[in-house]
């Protein structure tokens, strides 16, 4: 889903959008 650069992942904005829409950015689900 992203390009690995060192220890970090660089994602395209569209991929981030899809991740957010699917609940990937939901802090409650992430437990943070």
Biopython code that builds the backbone (N, CA, C, O; Angstrom):
import numpy as np
from Bio.PDB.StructureBuilder import StructureBuilder

atoms = [
    (1, "UNK", "N", (0.819, -1.229, 0.000)),
    (1, "UNK", "CA", (0.000, 0.000, 0.000)),
    (1, "UNK", "C", (0.842, 1.263, 0.000)),
    (1, "UNK", "O", (0.318, 2.356, -0.215)),
    (2, "UNK", "N", (2.110, 1.131, 0.232)),
    (2, "UNK", "CA", (2.978, 2.311, 0.260)),
    (2, "UNK", "C", (4.381, 1.948, -0.154)),
    (2, "UNK", "O", (4.694, 0.776, -0.361)),
    (3, "UNK", "N", (5.221, 2.947, -0.274)),
    (3, "UNK", "CA", (6.613, 2.710, -0.638)),
    (3, "UNK", "C", (7.456, 2.795, 0.627)),
    (3, "UNK", "O", (7.389, 3.785, 1.356)),
    (4, "UNK", "N", (8.238, 1.774, 0.885)),
    (4, "UNK", "CA", (9.027, 1.783, 2.114)),
    (4, "UNK", "C", (10.290, 2.601, 1.927)),
    (4, "UNK", "O", (11.080, 2.364, 1.013)),
    (5, "UNK", "N", (10.461, 3.572, 2.816)),
    (5, "UNK", "CA", (11.647, 4.428, 2.772)),
    (5, "UNK", "C", (12.274, 4.378, 4.164)),
    (5, "UNK", "O", (11.770, 4.997, 5.101)),
    (6, "UNK", "N", (13.361, 3.647, 4.292)),
    (6, "UNK", "CA", (13.964, 3.481, 5.605)),
    (6, "UNK", "C", (13.003, 2.710, 6.496)),
    (6, "UNK", "O", (12.566, 1.617, 6.135)),
    (7, "UNK", "N", (12.673, 3.264, 7.648)),
    (7, "UNK", "CA", (11.708, 2.616, 8.529)),
    (7, "UNK", "C", (10.333, 3.241, 8.394)),
    (7, "UNK", "O", (9.393, 2.855, 9.088)),
    (8, "UNK", "N", (10.220, 4.212, 7.490)),
    (8, "UNK", "CA", (8.952, 4.917, 7.340)),
    (8, "UNK", "C", (8.247, 4.494, 6.068)),
    (8, "UNK", "O", (8.877, 4.068, 5.099)),
    (9, "UNK", "N", (6.938, 4.618, 6.087)),
    (9, "UNK", "CA", (6.144, 4.302, 4.900)),
    (9, "UNK", "C", (5.605, 5.593, 4.324)),
    (9, "UNK", "O", (5.018, 6.413, 5.030)),
    (10, "UNK", "N", (5.811, 5.758, 3.042)),
    (10, "UNK", "CA", (5.291, 6.948, 2.370)),
    (10, "UNK", "C", (4.101, 6.534, 1.511)),
    (10, "UNK", "O", (4.237, 5.743, 0.578)),
    (11, "UNK", "N", (2.960, 7.068, 1.834)),
    (11, "UNK", "CA", (1.746, 6.682, 1.141)),
    (11, "UNK", "C", (1.268, 7.802, 0.229)),
    (11, "UNK", "O", (1.509, 8.988, 0.458)),
    (12, "UNK", "N", (0.586, 7.368, -0.804)),
    (12, "UNK", "CA", (-0.030, 8.358, -1.682)),
    (12, "UNK", "C", (-1.300, 8.866, -1.011)),
    (12, "UNK", "O", (-1.939, 8.147, -0.243)),
    (13, "UNK", "N", (-1.654, 10.098, -1.304)),
    (13, "UNK", "CA", (-2.820, 10.709, -0.675)),
    (13, "UNK", "C", (-4.075, 9.869, -0.892)),
    (13, "UNK", "O", (-4.902, 9.741, 0.011)),
    (14, "UNK", "N", (-4.219, 9.302, -2.078)),
    (14, "UNK", "CA", (-5.400, 8.500, -2.375)),
    (14, "UNK", "C", (-5.457, 7.263, -1.480)),
    (14, "UNK", "O", (-6.527, 6.862, -1.024)),
    (15, "UNK", "N", (-4.287, 6.666, -1.236)),
    (15, "UNK", "CA", (-4.247, 5.477, -0.396)),
    (15, "UNK", "C", (-4.572, 5.842, 1.045)),
    (15, "UNK", "O", (-5.263, 5.091, 1.735)),
    (16, "UNK", "N", (-4.085, 6.977, 1.501)),
    (16, "UNK", "CA", (-4.411, 7.452, 2.844)),
    (16, "UNK", "C", (-5.908, 7.696, 2.955)),
    (16, "UNK", "O", (-6.529, 7.330, 3.952)),
    (17, "UNK", "N", (-6.489, 8.318, 1.926)),
    (17, "UNK", "CA", (-7.925, 8.580, 1.926)),
    (17, "UNK", "C", (-8.713, 7.286, 2.095)),
    (17, "UNK", "O", (-9.650, 7.218, 2.891)),
    (18, "UNK", "N", (-8.326, 6.262, 1.339)),
    (18, "UNK", "CA", (-9.031, 4.984, 1.417)),
    (18, "UNK", "C", (-8.862, 4.370, 2.804)),
    (18, "UNK", "O", (-9.804, 3.801, 3.357)),
    (19, "UNK", "N", (-7.656, 4.489, 3.363)),
    (19, "UNK", "CA", (-7.375, 3.946, 4.690)),
    (19, "UNK", "C", (-8.223, 4.653, 5.749)),
    (19, "UNK", "O", (-8.777, 4.019, 6.646)),
    (20, "UNK", "N", (-8.312, 5.981, 5.625)),
    (20, "UNK", "CA", (-9.104, 6.765, 6.569)),
    (20, "UNK", "C", (-10.579, 6.386, 6.458)),
    (20, "UNK", "O", (-11.265, 6.207, 7.464)),
    (21, "UNK", "N", (-11.055, 6.269, 5.221)),
    (21, "UNK", "CA", (-12.468, 5.943, 5.005)),
    (21, "UNK", "C", (-12.804, 4.558, 5.539)),
    (21, "UNK", "O", (-13.924, 4.319, 5.991)),
    (22, "UNK", "N", (-11.840, 3.648, 5.490)),
    (22, "UNK", "CA", (-12.087, 2.284, 5.954)),
    (22, "UNK", "C", (-11.923, 2.179, 7.474)),
    (22, "UNK", "O", (-12.087, 1.099, 8.042)),
    (23, "UNK", "N", (-11.603, 3.290, 8.127)),
    (23, "UNK", "CA", (-11.515, 3.299, 9.584)),
    (23, "UNK", "C", (-10.099, 3.131, 10.092)),
    (23, "UNK", "O", (-9.899, 2.947, 11.292)),
    (24, "UNK", "N", (-9.112, 3.189, 9.217)),
    (24, "UNK", "CA", (-7.732, 2.986, 9.633)),
    (24, "UNK", "C", (-7.203, 4.092, 10.525)),
    (24, "UNK", "O", (-6.226, 3.899, 11.249)),
    (25, "UNK", "N", (-7.847, 5.256, 10.475)),
    (25, "UNK", "CA", (-7.363, 6.382, 11.264)),
    (25, "UNK", "C", (-8.219, 6.588, 12.508)),
    (25, "UNK", "O", (-8.110, 7.610, 13.186)),
    (26, "UNK", "N", (-9.069, 5.610, 12.800)),
    (26, "UNK", "CA", (-9.952, 5.737, 13.954)),
    (26, "UNK", "C", (-9.167, 5.416, 15.219)),
    (26, "UNK", "O", (-8.811, 4.263, 15.460)),
    (27, "UNK", "N", (-8.899, 6.437, 16.024)),
    (27, "UNK", "CA", (-8.099, 6.249, 17.228)),
    (27, "UNK", "C", (-8.764, 5.268, 18.191)),
    (27, "UNK", "O", (-8.076, 4.526, 18.893)),
    (28, "UNK", "N", (-10.098, 5.261, 18.228)),
    (28, "UNK", "CA", (-10.800, 4.363, 19.138)),
    (28, "UNK", "C", (-10.542, 2.912, 18.753)),
    (28, "UNK", "O", (-10.372, 2.056, 19.621)),
    (29, "UNK", "N", (-10.513, 2.636, 17.444)),
    (29, "UNK", "CA", (-10.265, 1.273, 16.984)),
    (29, "UNK", "C", (-8.788, 0.922, 17.123)),
    (29, "UNK", "O", (-8.435, -0.233, 17.363)),
    (30, "UNK", "N", (-7.929, 1.925, 16.971)),
    (30, "UNK", "CA", (-6.493, 1.684, 17.031)),
    (30, "UNK", "C", (-6.041, 1.457, 18.474)),
    (30, "UNK", "O", (-4.981, 0.877, 18.713)),
    (31, "UNK", "N", (-6.852, 1.918, 19.437)),
    (31, "UNK", "CA", (-6.503, 1.720, 20.828)),
    (31, "UNK", "C", (-5.434, 2.678, 21.305)),
    (31, "UNK", "O", (-4.742, 2.399, 22.285)),
    (32, "UNK", "N", (-5.289, 3.803, 20.627)),
    (32, "UNK", "CA", (-4.306, 4.794, 21.057)),
    (32, "UNK", "C", (-5.040, 6.023, 21.539)),
    (32, "UNK", "O", (-4.410, 6.996, 21.952)),
]
sb = StructureBuilder()
sb.init_structure("model")
sb.init_model(0)
sb.init_chain("A")
sb.init_seg("    ")
for serial, (resi, resn, name, xyz) in enumerate(atoms, 1):
    if name == "N":
        sb.init_residue(resn, " ", resi, " ")
    sb.init_atom(name, np.array(xyz, "f"), 0.0, 1.0, " ", f" {name:<3s}", serial, name[0])
structure = sb.get_structure()
